Amino acid sequence: MNHRINRSIRVAEPVLDGNEALYVMDCLQSTWISSRGTYIDRFEGLLAEFCQVPYAVVTNNGTSSLHLALAAAGIGAGDEVIMPTLSYVATANAAHYCQAKPVFVDCEPNYLSMDPERIEEAISPRTKAILTVPLYGHPVDIDPIRQIAQRHGLLVIEDAAEAIGALYKGRRVGSLADASSFSFFGNKTITTGEGGAITTADEQLASRMRFLRGQAVDPSKNYWHPEVGFNYRMTNVAAAIGTAQAERLDIHVQRRQQVAQWYFEELSEHQDIFQLPWTAPWAQHSYWMYTILMRPELAVSRDEWIRLLAESGIESRPVFYPIHSMPMYFERSDKYPVAERCSRLGINLPTHGKLTRDDVSYVCRHVIAAWNSLYRTQSKPHVRAA
Ligand SMILES: *Cc1c(COP(=O)(O)O)cnc(C)c1O
C-alpha cells in the first residue's frame, strides 16, 4: 500500500454553492443578524413545503428541536419514551431533558433502524411516545409503528436528523409522524452551521413549539412569561444559509444518492466481506452516511480499520455506540444484540456532495486494502509478531 498521504477526504463537508453568500451578506448589510428577520419565515416555508406538511419551526440545533418537540407534546417527568438504542446520543438526551425515561429497543438488521417487531414488548403503562430514528438516511417502517401507537394511545415522534429527503411509500420523511425533528449541523444533508427544525401537520403543536422556543413569552403581553420556556431560536443568519440550502434540497439529496451509487459500483463485488446498505422495497434512501458492516466471521478491529484509512487521508467514523452502553443510560443487557453487532462491525464512509467518482474509488481501494492487511495480520499473528 502506498503510505504517502496524497489526498485528504473528509467524512462530511458542507456544499454551499447556492445563494448562501448572497443571503448572509444581505443579513449583514441590513443588520438583521439576530433571531428576527425574513429568512426565518422563508426557511420554515421551504422546509414545510419540501416535507409536505403545513408547519415547520426552526431552532438553534437538532437537539433543541427534538427537546422542543417532546416538551411541546407534553412529555414529562416519569413518562417513558421508546427509542432505538442505535442512534446518536441526542435522541436519548432529549427525553432525559424532559425528565422522561428512554426505553431502548434493538434495531432491525437490514436498515439498522428500530425493529417494529420489538416495540410492543417495550410498552408499559407509563409509555407516552415512540421516538423513531431513520438511521443514516433510511426511513423507518412507519405504518406498523403508527398502528401500534394508535392501539396504545401513543405519540409518534421522529428524530429525522439524518433523513431529510428520504421517502416512505412515496411520502416524505418529515410528514410521517406527529412531529419530525431535523438537524442542520455542518455534517448533515443540508446545514445552517448549527440548526434544527420540527415539521408537523398539527397546528396546535406548531404554535406551542413557537411559544416555548421563544422563552414562552405571552403573545399579547411582552415580557410576561406564564411558563418556563427555552431560548431555542435560530438566527436570521443561520436561516439565510438554510434558505439557500433548502432552495436546492433536491440537488443536495441527489448528490448523496449519486455518491452511494458509486460506492455500490465499487463494492458490490465484495459483499462476501461487507454488508452494504440495504433499501426496503417501500423506501427511498437519502444516504446521509454510506454505511458498511463487516461480515461477523471476517471482522477485523473496527478501530484499527478506521486508523489505517486515516493514514491514507480518509476520514471515516464508527457506527454509533448503542446508547444503552453509555454510562448515563447504562444497562447490562443482552436485549440489543443487533445494535451491538452493527456498532462493532460498521463504519460510515465519506458521504457528501463534493466527492467525485475518483474520490470514491480511492476510498474503496483503501477500504479493501486496509481490511485485507488487518485480516491477514490477525489470521497469522505469529508471522507478524516481530
Ligand atoms: C445530528 C443528530 C441530532 C442533532 O444533532 P445537533 O448536533 O444537535 O444538531 C439528533 N439526532 C440524530 C440521530 C442526529 O444524527
The ligand as an SDF file (V2000), in Angstrom:
LIG
                    3D

 15 15  0  0  0  0  0  0  0  0999 V2000
  -27.3080   15.1130   14.2100 C   0  0  0  0  0  0  0  0  0  0  0  0
  -28.3180   14.3970   15.0290 C   0  0  0  0  0  0  0  0  0  0  0  0
  -29.0950   15.0540   16.0130 C   0  0  0  0  0  0  0  0  0  0  0  0
  -28.9900   16.5040   16.3650 C   0  0  0  0  0  0  0  0  0  0  0  0
  -27.7430   16.9700   16.4530 O   0  0  0  0  0  0  0  0  0  0  0  0
  -27.3570   18.5150   16.6480 P   0  0  0  0  0  0  0  0  0  0  0  0
  -25.8610   18.4320   16.6170 O   0  0  0  0  0  0  0  0  0  0  0  0
  -27.8800   18.9250   17.9730 O   0  0  0  0  0  0  0  0  0  0  0  0
  -27.9200   19.3210   15.5310 O   0  0  0  0  0  0  0  0  0  0  0  0
  -30.0600   14.3250   16.6870 C   0  0  0  0  0  0  0  0  0  0  0  0
  -30.2520   13.0320   16.4310 N   0  0  0  0  0  0  0  0  0  0  0  0
  -29.5620   12.3580   15.4940 C   0  0  0  0  0  0  0  0  0  0  0  0
  -29.8870   10.9250   15.2330 C   0  0  0  0  0  0  0  0  0  0  0  0
  -28.5460   13.0130   14.7820 C   0  0  0  0  0  0  0  0  0  0  0  0
  -27.8400   12.3390   13.8570 O   0  0  0  0  0  0  0  0  0  0  0  0
  1  2  1  0
  2  3  1  0
  2 14  2  0
  3  4  1  0
  3 10  2  0
  4  5  1  0
  5  6  1  0
  6  7  2  0
  6  8  1  0
  6  9  1  0
 10 11  1  0
 11 12  2  0
 12 13  1  0
 12 14  1  0
 14 15  1  0
M  END
$$$$
